[in-house]
Amino acid sequence: MYRPRAEAPEKKHHLVQSVFFILLVSAAVYILLQSPLFEIEKIEIVGNQQMKKDEIKEFSGIIPGTNIFKLNLSQCEERLSMLPLLKVVSLERKLPDKIIINVTERRAVALLPLENSFIKVDNDGVYLQKGTIASALPVITGLTVKESGPGKTVESKDLPMMLHSLSQLPRTLIQQLSEMHVNETGQIFLYTVDGTQGRLGLPKEIEYKGLVFEQVITNLKQAGGEIEYIDLSNPKVPVVKYSKPEGVQ
């Protein structure tokens, strides 16, 4: 006669353990999502120098009191990445109640003339914000510029070349520049704040030409006399043209 086998005690024990584990996990999740211990109270901003912390906090959309585990970090990062001055953004949770926003800001390196005003761009050619001559940044001229608004890369055939050339110049020289110009043949001209012109020629050996230009203007100014231009097309043999004194033919 057939008799059903009784369920093994060991199997029942495993079933009880599984149910208990599921209940335990559910309880833990409930506590994490509902406990006031994990409500966001602090938002820390790291890496900002240009943008105000309150501005970054507001744009992040993070609401204090929100459960830290319910916050969608990716959405916050995407929202902050829309700010033109922010190049890289990352968020992290620090339990039990803090969110850390790490930012890397874009740095303006030059001004571009646009519609009777100026715009600031970084070394990637991204339009950051409106600017003025008082920004103490060199103005890049001679370009045909098309822009699509803050946060977008400015469209210009020669802009990448000019920004790359600018980045190769000595920092101390850049601080003395008022303008960097490119003509229709691709020749680069530098103008210092006191009006000295540097003719760099084509964008080759820019780093070396910049060093020579800075050294020549420093040495010649110490010797006296006003310089009209320094031709560095051949940087090994720079040609200096002095301004003629008034009344001299």
PyRosetta script that sets phi, psi and omega in degrees:
from pyrosetta import init, pose_from_sequence

init()
pose = pose_from_sequence("MYRPRAEAPEKKHHLVQSVFFILLVSAAVYILLQSPLFEIEKIEIVGNQQMKKDEIKEFSGIIPGTNIFKLNLSQCEERLSMLPLLKVVSLERKLPDKIIINVTERRAVALLPLENSFIKVDNDGVYLQKGTIASALPVITGLTVKESGPGKTVESKDLPMMLHSLSQLPRTLIQQLSEMHVNETGQIFLYTVDGTQGRLGLPKEIEYKGLVFEQVITNLKQAGGEIEYIDLSNPKVPVVKYSKPEGVQ")
pose.set_psi(1, 133.0)
pose.set_omega(1, -176.9)
pose.set_phi(2, -75.4)
pose.set_psi(2, 132.2)
pose.set_omega(2, 175.8)
pose.set_phi(3, -126.5)
pose.set_psi(3, 125.8)
pose.set_omega(3, 179.2)
pose.set_phi(4, -63.3)
pose.set_psi(4, 139.2)
pose.set_omega(4, -179.8)
pose.set_phi(5, -75.8)
pose.set_psi(5, 136.7)
pose.set_omega(5, 178.6)
pose.set_phi(6, -68.6)
pose.set_psi(6, 141.6)
pose.set_omega(6, -179.3)
pose.set_phi(7, -63.2)
pose.set_psi(7, 134.8)
pose.set_omega(7, -177.4)
pose.set_phi(8, -63.1)
pose.set_psi(8, 135.1)
pose.set_omega(8, 178.9)
pose.set_phi(9, -57.4)
pose.set_psi(9, -33.2)
pose.set_omega(9, -178.2)
pose.set_phi(10, -64.9)
pose.set_psi(10, -38.4)
pose.set_omega(10, 179.8)
pose.set_phi(11, -66.7)
pose.set_psi(11, -40.4)
pose.set_omega(11, 178.4)
pose.set_phi(12, -62.7)
pose.set_psi(12, -38.3)
pose.set_omega(12, -178.9)
pose.set_phi(13, -63.9)
pose.set_psi(13, -41.9)
pose.set_omega(13, 178.4)
pose.set_phi(14, -65.2)
pose.set_psi(14, -37.3)
pose.set_omega(14, 179.1)
pose.set_phi(15, -64.4)
pose.set_psi(15, -43.2)
pose.set_omega(15, 178.8)
pose.set_phi(16, -62.9)
pose.set_psi(16, -41.8)
pose.set_omega(16, 179.0)
pose.set_phi(17, -62.4)
pose.set_psi(17, -41.1)
pose.set_omega(17, -179.8)
pose.set_phi(18, -64.4)
pose.set_psi(18, -45.0)
pose.set_omega(18, 179.5)
pose.set_phi(19, -62.7)
pose.set_psi(19, -43.0)
pose.set_omega(19, -179.8)
pose.set_phi(20, -63.0)
pose.set_psi(20, -40.5)
pose.set_omega(20, -179.8)
pose.set_phi(21, -64.5)
pose.set_psi(21, -42.3)
pose.set_omega(21, 179.5)
pose.set_phi(22, -62.7)
pose.set_psi(22, -43.6)
pose.set_omega(22, 179.0)
pose.set_phi(23, -63.9)
pose.set_psi(23, -39.3)
pose.set_omega(23, -179.5)
pose.set_phi(24, -65.3)
pose.set_psi(24, -44.4)
pose.set_omega(24, 178.2)
pose.set_phi(25, -63.4)
pose.set_psi(25, -42.7)
pose.set_omega(25, 179.7)
pose.set_phi(26, -61.3)
pose.set_psi(26, -41.9)
pose.set_omega(26, 179.3)
pose.set_phi(27, -64.9)
pose.set_psi(27, -41.3)
pose.set_omega(27, -179.8)
pose.set_phi(28, -64.3)
pose.set_psi(28, -44.0)
pose.set_omega(28, 178.4)
pose.set_phi(29, -61.4)
pose.set_psi(29, -43.0)
pose.set_omega(29, -179.9)
pose.set_phi(30, -60.3)
pose.set_psi(30, -44.6)
pose.set_omega(30, -179.3)
pose.set_phi(31, -64.1)
pose.set_psi(31, -43.9)
pose.set_omega(31, -179.4)
pose.set_phi(32, -62.0)
pose.set_psi(32, -38.1)
pose.set_omega(32, -175.7)
pose.set_phi(33, -85.3)
pose.set_psi(33, -19.0)
pose.set_omega(33, -175.3)
pose.set_phi(34, -113.5)
pose.set_psi(34, -18.9)
pose.set_omega(34, -175.4)
pose.set_phi(35, -69.8)
pose.set_psi(35, 132.8)
pose.set_omega(35, 176.5)
pose.set_phi(36, -64.4)
pose.set_psi(36, -15.1)
pose.set_omega(36, 177.9)
pose.set_phi(37, -60.4)
pose.set_psi(37, -29.6)
pose.set_omega(37, -176.1)
pose.set_phi(38, -105.1)
pose.set_psi(38, 23.3)
pose.set_omega(38, 173.8)
pose.set_phi(39, -83.7)
pose.set_psi(39, 135.2)
pose.set_omega(39, -176.4)
pose.set_phi(40, -66.2)
pose.set_psi(40, 124.0)
pose.set_omega(40, 177.9)
pose.set_phi(41, -119.1)
pose.set_psi(41, -25.8)
pose.set_omega(41, -175.8)
pose.set_phi(42, -126.3)
pose.set_psi(42, 136.6)
pose.set_omega(42, 174.0)
pose.set_phi(43, -125.5)
pose.set_psi(43, 114.4)
pose.set_omega(43, -177.3)
pose.set_phi(44, -105.5)
pose.set_psi(44, 132.0)
pose.set_omega(44, 179.1)
pose.set_phi(45, -106.3)
pose.set_psi(45, 128.6)
pose.set_omega(45, -178.8)
pose.set_phi(46, -124.2)
pose.set_psi(46, 129.7)
pose.set_omega(46, 173.5)
pose.set_phi(47, 102.7)
pose.set_psi(47, -7.0)
pose.set_omega(47, -178.0)
pose.set_phi(48, -83.2)
pose.set_psi(48, 142.0)
pose.set_omega(48, 173.8)
pose.set_phi(49, -133.0)
pose.set_psi(49, -34.3)
pose.set_omega(49, -179.1)
pose.set_phi(50, -92.3)
pose.set_psi(50, -45.2)
pose.set_omega(50, -177.1)
pose.set_phi(51, -84.1)
pose.set_psi(51, 144.4)
pose.set_omega(51, 177.9)
pose.set_phi(52, -75.6)
pose.set_psi(52, 145.5)
pose.set_omega(52, -179.0)
pose.set_phi(53, -60.6)
pose.set_psi(53, -41.2)
pose.set_omega(53, -179.0)
pose.set_phi(54, -62.9)
pose.set_psi(54, -35.0)
pose.set_omega(54, 179.2)
pose.set_phi(55, -66.2)
pose.set_psi(55, -42.1)
pose.set_omega(55, 179.0)
pose.set_phi(56, -66.6)
pose.set_psi(56, -43.5)
pose.set_omega(56, 179.3)
pose.set_phi(57, -59.8)
pose.set_psi(57, -45.9)
pose.set_omega(57, -177.9)
pose.set_phi(58, -63.3)
pose.set_psi(58, -43.3)
pose.set_omega(58, -177.4)
pose.set_phi(59, -71.3)
pose.set_psi(59, -23.7)
pose.set_omega(59, 179.7)
pose.set_phi(60, -66.5)
pose.set_psi(60, -26.1)
pose.set_omega(60, -179.1)
pose.set_phi(61, 79.6)
pose.set_psi(61, 7.1)
pose.set_omega(61, -179.4)
pose.set_phi(62, -76.5)
pose.set_psi(62, 126.6)
pose.set_omega(62, -178.8)
pose.set_phi(63, -105.1)
pose.set_psi(63, 118.9)
pose.set_omega(63, 176.6)
pose.set_phi(64, -55.8)
pose.set_psi(64, 140.1)
pose.set_omega(64, -177.5)
pose.set_phi(65, 99.5)
pose.set_psi(65, -13.7)
pose.set_omega(65, 176.0)
pose.set_phi(66, -70.2)
pose.set_psi(66, 141.8)
pose.set_omega(66, 176.9)
pose.set_phi(67, -63.3)
pose.set_psi(67, 132.4)
pose.set_omega(67, -173.4)
pose.set_phi(68, -64.2)
pose.set_psi(68, -27.1)
pose.set_omega(68, -179.3)
pose.set_phi(69, -84.5)
pose.set_psi(69, -18.9)
pose.set_omega(69, 179.2)
pose.set_phi(70, -85.2)
pose.set_psi(70, -15.0)
pose.set_omega(70, -178.5)
pose.set_phi(71, -69.7)
pose.set_psi(71, 128.1)
pose.set_omega(71, 177.5)
pose.set_phi(72, -87.0)
pose.set_psi(72, 100.6)
pose.set_omega(72, -176.0)
pose.set_phi(73, -63.7)
pose.set_psi(73, -38.1)
pose.set_omega(73, -178.2)
pose.set_phi(74, -62.8)
pose.set_psi(74, -40.0)
pose.set_omega(74, 179.0)
pose.set_phi(75, -65.5)
pose.set_psi(75, -39.9)
pose.set_omega(75, 178.6)
pose.set_phi(76, -65.0)
pose.set_psi(76, -41.9)
pose.set_omega(76, 178.8)
pose.set_phi(77, -63.3)
pose.set_psi(77, -42.0)
pose.set_omega(77, 179.9)
pose.set_phi(78, -64.5)
pose.set_psi(78, -39.4)
pose.set_omega(78, 179.7)
pose.set_phi(79, -65.2)
pose.set_psi(79, -43.8)
pose.set_omega(79, -178.7)
pose.set_phi(80, -70.4)
pose.set_psi(80, -29.6)
pose.set_omega(80, -179.4)
pose.set_phi(81, -67.6)
pose.set_psi(81, -11.4)
pose.set_omega(81, 177.4)
pose.set_phi(82, -77.6)
pose.set_psi(82, -15.7)
pose.set_omega(82, 178.6)
pose.set_phi(83, -73.3)
pose.set_psi(83, 124.2)
pose.set_omega(83, -175.3)
pose.set_phi(84, -57.2)
pose.set_psi(84, -33.5)
pose.set_omega(84, -175.7)
pose.set_phi(85, -79.5)
pose.set_psi(85, -9.1)
pose.set_omega(85, -179.1)
pose.set_phi(86, -101.2)
pose.set_psi(86, 122.7)
pose.set_omega(86, -178.9)
pose.set_phi(87, -92.6)
pose.set_psi(87, -44.7)
pose.set_omega(87, -180.0)
pose.set_phi(88, -133.0)
pose.set_psi(88, 135.2)
pose.set_omega(88, 179.4)
pose.set_phi(89, -134.7)
pose.set_psi(89, 136.3)
pose.set_omega(89, 173.2)
pose.set_phi(90, -145.6)
pose.set_psi(90, 142.8)
pose.set_omega(90, 179.8)
pose.set_phi(91, -117.1)
pose.set_psi(91, 148.2)
pose.set_omega(91, 176.1)
pose.set_phi(92, -143.0)
pose.set_psi(92, 149.0)
pose.set_omega(92, 176.6)
pose.set_phi(93, -89.9)
pose.set_psi(93, 137.7)
pose.set_omega(93, 172.0)
pose.set_phi(94, -126.3)
pose.set_psi(94, 103.5)
pose.set_omega(94, -174.0)
pose.set_phi(95, -65.9)
pose.set_psi(95, 146.0)
pose.set_omega(95, 10.5)
pose.set_phi(96, -97.6)
pose.set_psi(96, -13.2)
pose.set_omega(96, -167.4)
pose.set_phi(97, -143.2)
pose.set_psi(97, 20.2)
pose.set_omega(97, -175.9)
pose.set_phi(98, -121.5)
pose.set_psi(98, 139.6)
pose.set_omega(98, 171.7)
pose.set_phi(99, -113.5)
pose.set_psi(99, 130.0)
pose.set_omega(99, 178.2)
pose.set_phi(100, -107.9)
pose.set_psi(100, 124.8)
pose.set_omega(100, 178.2)
pose.set_phi(101, -106.4)
pose.set_psi(101, 112.2)
pose.set_omega(101, 178.2)
pose.set_phi(102, -97.3)
pose.set_psi(102, 126.4)
pose.set_omega(102, -178.4)
pose.set_phi(103, -128.9)
pose.set_psi(103, 147.8)
pose.set_omega(103, 168.4)
pose.set_phi(104, -119.2)
pose.set_psi(104, 119.4)
pose.set_omega(104, -175.4)
pose.set_phi(105, -88.2)
pose.set_psi(105, 151.8)
pose.set_omega(105, 171.4)
pose.set_phi(106, -79.4)
pose.set_psi(106, 145.9)
pose.set_omega(106, -179.2)
pose.set_phi(107, -113.8)
pose.set_psi(107, 126.6)
pose.set_omega(107, 177.0)
pose.set_phi(108, -69.1)
pose.set_psi(108, 133.4)
pose.set_omega(108, 179.8)
pose.set_phi(109, -119.4)
pose.set_psi(109, -16.9)
pose.set_omega(109, -177.2)
pose.set_phi(110, -159.2)
pose.set_psi(110, 164.6)
pose.set_omega(110, 173.9)
pose.set_phi(111, -109.9)
pose.set_psi(111, 146.5)
pose.set_omega(111, 173.4)
pose.set_phi(112, -121.2)
pose.set_psi(112, 131.8)
pose.set_omega(112, 175.3)
pose.set_phi(113, -68.0)
pose.set_psi(113, 135.2)
pose.set_omega(113, 179.6)
pose.set_phi(114, -154.7)
pose.set_psi(114, 114.9)
pose.set_omega(114, 174.9)
pose.set_phi(115, 50.0)
pose.set_psi(115, 58.9)
pose.set_omega(115, 177.0)
pose.set_phi(116, 62.1)
pose.set_psi(116, 20.6)
pose.set_omega(116, 175.9)
pose.set_phi(117, -146.4)
pose.set_psi(117, -166.7)
pose.set_omega(117, -180.0)
pose.set_phi(118, -134.1)
pose.set_psi(118, 150.3)
pose.set_omega(118, 172.9)
pose.set_phi(119, -124.2)
pose.set_psi(119, 146.9)
pose.set_omega(119, 177.4)
pose.set_phi(120, -89.3)
pose.set_psi(120, 138.6)
pose.set_omega(120, 175.4)
pose.set_phi(121, -129.1)
pose.set_psi(121, 153.8)
pose.set_omega(121, 175.4)
pose.set_phi(122, -94.6)
pose.set_psi(122, -174.2)
pose.set_omega(122, -176.5)
pose.set_phi(123, -72.7)
pose.set_psi(123, -5.2)
pose.set_omega(123, 172.5)
pose.set_phi(124, -96.0)
pose.set_psi(124, -1.0)
pose.set_omega(124, -178.2)
pose.set_phi(125, 80.0)
pose.set_psi(125, 19.4)
pose.set_omega(125, 179.3)
pose.set_phi(126, -84.4)
pose.set_psi(126, 131.9)
pose.set_omega(126, 177.8)
pose.set_phi(127, -72.1)
pose.set_psi(127, 116.8)
pose.set_omega(127, -177.3)
pose.set_phi(128, -94.4)
pose.set_psi(128, -53.6)
pose.set_omega(128, -177.9)
pose.set_phi(129, -170.7)
pose.set_psi(129, 174.1)
pose.set_omega(129, 175.3)
pose.set_phi(130, -66.7)
pose.set_psi(130, 152.1)
pose.set_omega(130, 179.8)
pose.set_phi(131, -142.0)
pose.set_psi(131, 172.1)
pose.set_omega(131, 177.9)
pose.set_phi(132, -134.6)
pose.set_psi(132, 166.8)
pose.set_omega(132, 177.4)
pose.set_phi(133, -58.9)
pose.set_psi(133, -29.7)
pose.set_omega(133, -179.5)
pose.set_phi(134, -67.5)
pose.set_psi(134, -5.3)
pose.set_omega(134, 179.9)
pose.set_phi(135, -69.8)
pose.set_psi(135, -10.2)
pose.set_omega(135, -179.9)
pose.set_phi(136, 61.6)
pose.set_psi(136, 34.0)
pose.set_omega(136, 176.1)
pose.set_phi(137, -114.3)
pose.set_psi(137, 145.7)
pose.set_omega(137, 176.7)
pose.set_phi(138, -67.2)
pose.set_psi(138, 143.7)
pose.set_omega(138, 177.1)
pose.set_phi(139, -93.0)
pose.set_psi(139, 128.5)
pose.set_omega(139, 176.2)
pose.set_phi(140, -95.3)
pose.set_psi(140, 120.3)
pose.set_omega(140, -177.2)
pose.set_phi(141, -120.4)
pose.set_psi(141, 168.9)
pose.set_omega(141, 179.9)
pose.set_phi(142, 91.1)
pose.set_psi(142, 4.9)
pose.set_omega(142, -177.0)
pose.set_phi(143, -100.5)
pose.set_psi(143, 152.6)
pose.set_omega(143, 166.5)
pose.set_phi(144, -99.3)
pose.set_psi(144, 116.6)
pose.set_omega(144, -169.4)
pose.set_phi(145, -114.6)
pose.set_psi(145, 137.5)
pose.set_omega(145, 172.3)
pose.set_phi(146, -131.5)
pose.set_psi(146, 122.8)
pose.set_omega(146, -178.0)
pose.set_phi(147, -123.2)
pose.set_psi(147, 154.4)
pose.set_omega(147, -178.4)
pose.set_phi(148, -116.1)
pose.set_psi(148, 14.7)
pose.set_omega(148, 177.3)
pose.set_phi(149, 109.0)
pose.set_psi(149, 165.9)
pose.set_omega(149, -179.1)
pose.set_phi(150, -54.5)
pose.set_psi(150, 139.8)
pose.set_omega(150, 179.6)
pose.set_phi(151, 90.0)
pose.set_psi(151, -8.2)
pose.set_omega(151, -179.4)
pose.set_phi(152, -107.2)
pose.set_psi(152, 152.8)
pose.set_omega(152, 178.2)
pose.set_phi(153, -75.2)
pose.set_psi(153, 130.2)
pose.set_omega(153, 179.0)
pose.set_phi(154, -71.7)
pose.set_psi(154, 133.7)
pose.set_omega(154, 179.6)
pose.set_phi(155, -91.1)
pose.set_psi(155, 119.7)
pose.set_omega(155, 177.7)
pose.set_phi(156, -164.5)
pose.set_psi(156, 130.0)
pose.set_omega(156, -174.1)
pose.set_phi(157, -58.4)
pose.set_psi(157, -44.6)
pose.set_omega(157, -174.1)
pose.set_phi(158, -95.6)
pose.set_psi(158, -4.3)
pose.set_omega(158, -176.5)
pose.set_phi(159, -61.9)
pose.set_psi(159, -46.1)
pose.set_omega(159, 178.7)
pose.set_phi(160, -57.2)
pose.set_psi(160, -40.8)
pose.set_omega(160, 179.4)
pose.set_phi(161, -64.5)
pose.set_psi(161, -41.8)
pose.set_omega(161, -178.5)
pose.set_phi(162, -68.2)
pose.set_psi(162, -40.4)
pose.set_omega(162, 179.0)
pose.set_phi(163, -67.2)
pose.set_psi(163, -38.4)
pose.set_omega(163, 177.7)
pose.set_phi(164, -65.5)
pose.set_psi(164, -41.9)
pose.set_omega(164, 178.6)
pose.set_phi(165, -63.8)
pose.set_psi(165, -42.1)
pose.set_omega(165, 178.8)
pose.set_phi(166, -60.0)
pose.set_psi(166, -40.7)
pose.set_omega(166, -178.0)
pose.set_phi(167, -67.1)
pose.set_psi(167, -19.8)
pose.set_omega(167, -179.6)
pose.set_phi(168, -87.0)
pose.set_psi(168, -13.2)
pose.set_omega(168, 180.0)
pose.set_phi(169, -75.6)
pose.set_psi(169, 150.5)
pose.set_omega(169, 176.4)
pose.set_phi(170, -59.1)
pose.set_psi(170, 140.4)
pose.set_omega(170, -179.1)
pose.set_phi(171, -58.7)
pose.set_psi(171, -38.8)
pose.set_omega(171, -179.4)
pose.set_phi(172, -65.7)
pose.set_psi(172, -29.4)
pose.set_omega(172, 176.7)
pose.set_phi(173, -75.4)
pose.set_psi(173, -42.1)
pose.set_omega(173, 179.4)
pose.set_phi(174, -56.2)
pose.set_psi(174, -37.8)
pose.set_omega(174, 179.9)
pose.set_phi(175, -65.5)
pose.set_psi(175, -18.1)
pose.set_omega(175, 179.3)
pose.set_phi(176, -96.0)
pose.set_psi(176, -5.5)
pose.set_omega(176, -173.9)
pose.set_phi(177, -87.1)
pose.set_psi(177, 141.9)
pose.set_omega(177, 172.0)
pose.set_phi(178, -106.3)
pose.set_psi(178, -28.7)
pose.set_omega(178, -175.3)
pose.set_phi(179, -152.0)
pose.set_psi(179, 148.7)
pose.set_omega(179, 173.4)
pose.set_phi(180, -132.4)
pose.set_psi(180, 120.7)
pose.set_omega(180, -171.6)
pose.set_phi(181, -121.4)
pose.set_psi(181, 143.8)
pose.set_omega(181, 172.9)
pose.set_phi(182, -122.9)
pose.set_psi(182, 131.6)
pose.set_omega(182, 179.5)
pose.set_phi(183, -93.2)
pose.set_psi(183, -176.7)
pose.set_omega(183, -173.9)
pose.set_phi(184, -65.9)
pose.set_psi(184, -19.1)
pose.set_omega(184, 179.0)
pose.set_phi(185, -97.0)
pose.set_psi(185, 5.4)
pose.set_omega(185, 177.7)
pose.set_phi(186, 85.4)
pose.set_psi(186, 12.5)
pose.set_omega(186, 178.5)
pose.set_phi(187, -83.0)
pose.set_psi(187, 140.5)
pose.set_omega(187, -176.1)
pose.set_phi(188, -104.8)
pose.set_psi(188, 135.9)
pose.set_omega(188, 177.3)
pose.set_phi(189, -124.7)
pose.set_psi(189, 137.7)
pose.set_omega(189, 175.1)
pose.set_phi(190, -111.4)
pose.set_psi(190, 146.3)
pose.set_omega(190, 175.8)
pose.set_phi(191, -131.1)
pose.set_psi(191, 124.4)
pose.set_omega(191, 177.8)
pose.set_phi(192, -81.7)
pose.set_psi(192, 168.1)
pose.set_omega(192, -178.5)
pose.set_phi(193, -64.8)
pose.set_psi(193, -22.3)
pose.set_omega(193, 178.1)
pose.set_phi(194, -96.2)
pose.set_psi(194, 9.6)
pose.set_omega(194, 171.2)
pose.set_phi(195, 95.6)
pose.set_psi(195, 2.5)
pose.set_omega(195, 178.7)
pose.set_phi(196, -75.3)
pose.set_psi(196, 133.1)
pose.set_omega(196, -178.8)
pose.set_phi(197, -100.0)
pose.set_psi(197, 135.9)
pose.set_omega(197, 173.6)
pose.set_phi(198, -115.9)
pose.set_psi(198, 121.1)
pose.set_omega(198, -179.0)
pose.set_phi(199, -98.6)
pose.set_psi(199, 101.0)
pose.set_omega(199, -174.9)
pose.set_phi(200, -86.5)
pose.set_psi(200, -14.3)
pose.set_omega(200, -176.9)
pose.set_phi(201, 74.4)
pose.set_psi(201, -148.1)
pose.set_omega(201, -179.3)
pose.set_phi(202, -71.4)
pose.set_psi(202, 156.1)
pose.set_omega(202, -175.9)
pose.set_phi(203, -72.1)
pose.set_psi(203, 67.6)
pose.set_omega(203, 176.4)
pose.set_phi(204, -131.0)
pose.set_psi(204, 144.6)
pose.set_omega(204, 179.4)
pose.set_phi(205, 52.6)
pose.set_psi(205, 38.5)
pose.set_omega(205, -175.3)
pose.set_phi(206, -61.7)
pose.set_psi(206, -41.6)
pose.set_omega(206, -178.9)
pose.set_phi(207, -59.7)
pose.set_psi(207, -46.5)
pose.set_omega(207, -179.4)
pose.set_phi(208, -66.5)
pose.set_psi(208, -42.8)
pose.set_omega(208, 179.1)
pose.set_phi(209, -61.3)
pose.set_psi(209, -39.5)
pose.set_omega(209, 178.8)
pose.set_phi(210, -63.6)
pose.set_psi(210, -42.3)
pose.set_omega(210, 178.8)
pose.set_phi(211, -62.9)
pose.set_psi(211, -43.9)
pose.set_omega(211, 179.5)
pose.set_phi(212, -64.7)
pose.set_psi(212, -44.5)
pose.set_omega(212, -179.7)
pose.set_phi(213, -58.0)
pose.set_psi(213, -47.7)
pose.set_omega(213, -179.2)
pose.set_phi(214, -63.3)
pose.set_psi(214, -42.4)
pose.set_omega(214, -179.3)
pose.set_phi(215, -65.2)
pose.set_psi(215, -42.4)
pose.set_omega(215, -178.5)
pose.set_phi(216, -65.2)
pose.set_psi(216, -47.7)
pose.set_omega(216, -177.9)
pose.set_phi(217, -65.8)
pose.set_psi(217, -32.9)
pose.set_omega(217, 177.7)
pose.set_phi(218, -66.7)
pose.set_psi(218, -48.4)
pose.set_omega(218, -177.7)
pose.set_phi(219, -66.7)
pose.set_psi(219, -42.8)
pose.set_omega(219, -176.4)
pose.set_phi(220, -72.3)
pose.set_psi(220, -33.1)
pose.set_omega(220, 178.1)
pose.set_phi(221, -68.4)
pose.set_psi(221, -35.2)
pose.set_omega(221, 177.8)
pose.set_phi(222, -66.1)
pose.set_psi(222, -30.8)
pose.set_omega(222, 179.4)
pose.set_phi(223, -81.0)
pose.set_psi(223, -11.7)
pose.set_omega(223, -179.6)
pose.set_phi(224, 93.0)
pose.set_psi(224, 161.7)
pose.set_omega(224, -179.3)
pose.set_phi(225, 98.7)
pose.set_psi(225, 143.7)
pose.set_omega(225, -179.9)
pose.set_phi(226, -94.0)
pose.set_psi(226, 131.8)
pose.set_omega(226, -177.9)
pose.set_phi(227, -96.0)
pose.set_psi(227, 130.6)
pose.set_omega(227, 176.1)
pose.set_phi(228, -84.1)
pose.set_psi(228, -49.9)
pose.set_omega(228, 175.9)
pose.set_phi(229, -157.2)
pose.set_psi(229, 161.2)
pose.set_omega(229, 174.1)
pose.set_phi(230, -127.1)
pose.set_psi(230, 119.2)
pose.set_omega(230, -179.2)
pose.set_phi(231, -90.6)
pose.set_psi(231, 116.3)
pose.set_omega(231, -178.0)
pose.set_phi(232, -115.1)
pose.set_psi(232, 23.7)
pose.set_omega(232, 177.5)
pose.set_phi(233, -55.1)
pose.set_psi(233, -38.7)
pose.set_omega(233, 170.4)
pose.set_phi(234, -114.4)
pose.set_psi(234, 95.0)
pose.set_omega(234, -172.1)
pose.set_phi(235, -64.0)
pose.set_psi(235, -17.6)
pose.set_omega(235, 178.8)
pose.set_phi(236, -77.4)
pose.set_psi(236, -19.5)
pose.set_omega(236, 177.9)
pose.set_phi(237, -133.3)
pose.set_psi(237, 73.4)
pose.set_omega(237, -179.4)
pose.set_phi(238, -66.9)
pose.set_psi(238, 141.0)
pose.set_omega(238, 179.3)
pose.set_phi(239, -110.3)
pose.set_psi(239, 126.0)
pose.set_omega(239, -177.1)
pose.set_phi(240, -108.2)
pose.set_psi(240, 130.4)
pose.set_omega(240, 175.7)
pose.set_phi(241, -115.6)
pose.set_psi(241, 119.4)
pose.set_omega(241, 179.0)
pose.set_phi(242, -87.7)
pose.set_psi(242, 149.6)
pose.set_omega(242, 173.9)
pose.set_phi(243, -73.6)
pose.set_psi(243, 140.3)
pose.set_omega(243, 178.5)
pose.set_phi(244, -80.9)
pose.set_psi(244, 137.8)
pose.set_omega(244, 175.8)
pose.set_phi(245, -61.1)
pose.set_psi(245, 153.6)
pose.set_omega(245, -179.7)
pose.set_phi(246, -59.4)
pose.set_psi(246, 136.2)
pose.set_omega(246, 177.7)
pose.set_phi(247, 91.7)
pose.set_psi(247, -11.0)
pose.set_omega(247, 179.7)
pose.set_phi(248, -91.6)
pose.set_psi(248, 128.0)
pose.set_omega(248, -179.5)
pose.set_phi(249, -90.2)
pose.dump_pdb("model.pdb")
